[in-house]
Amino acid sequence: MAKAADLSRFQVNVEKPLATEEAPAPRKREQRSAAVPLITKGFRIKPEAARQFDMLKAEVEGKNGKDKGPALIAEALNLLFKKYDKPPVA
């Protein structure tokens, strides 16, 4: 037979004391130009390619601490456009 729940310590809307350490500041997102809206495109890749991209991204991010994933993808797109004689626009 299951035990009855102990509700003697149940409290509602109780403010918890602040921790002695300050909470880390929220990360700021990079400012992007409002003139050019960004569009999300999804694609599928092999797990090995995803792992290798994550490793490359971590190596590049380690140098300055910023998320470089979108910049790496833009660089890859520009190289692809160049290969097919298109102007680099990413």
Secondary structure as GFF3:
##gff-version 3
##sequence-region A 1 90
A	DSSP	alpha_helix	47	64	.	.	.	ID=ss1
A	DSSP	alpha_helix	69	83	.	.	.	ID=ss2
###
